[in-house]
């Protein structure tokens, strides 16, 4: 579950989601992602992302969707 959504001022102002993962707090950073996941997700939503995967599952009320993170790389 998403507990926080903010720009991490101590870490380059990265877009950050603070997630409760089975009692453990995890930060999910959206550095150069263009998939709009960060913009769509709200506090209280359920977000799941497996390690080393670009797929993110989001559930918000009746809305459920899977997104693929897209990064701008030079």
C-alpha positions in Angstrom: 0.0 0.0 0.0 1.2 3.5 -0.8 1.8 5.5 2.4 3.6 8.5 0.8 4.2 10.2 -2.5 6.7 13.0 -2.7 9.9 14.4 -4.2 12.9 13.1 -2.2 14.7 16.4 -1.5 17.7 14.5 0.0 18.0 12.3 -3.1 18.1 14.6 -6.2 14.4 15.4 -5.9 13.5 12.0 -7.4 9.8 11.1 -7.6 9.3 8.7 -4.8 6.6 6.3 -3.5 6.8 5.1 0.1 5.3 1.6 0.2 4.3 -0.7 3.0 5.5 -4.1 1.9 4.3 -6.7 4.5 5.3 -4.4 7.3 8.6 -3.2 5.8 8.8 0.4 4.4 10.2 0.5 0.8 11.0 3.4 -1.5 10.2 3.1 -5.1 11.9 5.8 -7.2 10.7 7.0 -10.6 13.9 8.7 -11.9 13.5 9.1 -15.7 10.3 6.9 -16.1 7.8 8.1 -18.7 5.1 5.6 -18.1 3.0 8.0 -16.0 2.7 5.5 -13.1 3.9 8.0 -10.6 1.3 10.6 -11.8 -1.6 8.1 -11.6 -0.8 6.4 -8.2 -2.4 8.0 -5.1 -1.8 7.5 -1.4 -3.8 4.4 -0.3 -3.4 2.6 -3.6 -2.0 -0.9 -3.8 1.3 -1.1 -5.8 3.3 -4.2 -6.5 6.6 -4.5 -8.4 8.9 -7.5 -8.4 12.7 -7.0 -8.0 14.5 -6.7 -11.4 11.2 -6.2 -13.3 9.8 -3.3 -15.2 6.2 -4.3 -14.6 4.1 -2.5 -12.0 0.6 -3.6 -10.9 -1.6 -0.9 -9.5 -5.0 -1.2 -7.8 -7.0 1.8 -6.8 -10.5 1.1 -5.7 -12.1 -0.6 -8.7 -9.3 0.4 -11.0 -6.7 -2.3 -11.7 -4.0 -2.0 -14.3 -0.5 -3.2 -15.2 2.1 -0.8 -16.4 5.5 -1.3 -17.9 8.1 1.3 -16.7 9.7 3.2 -19.5 13.0 5.0 -19.0 14.7 7.6 -21.0 18.3 6.5 -21.5 21.0 8.5 -23.4 
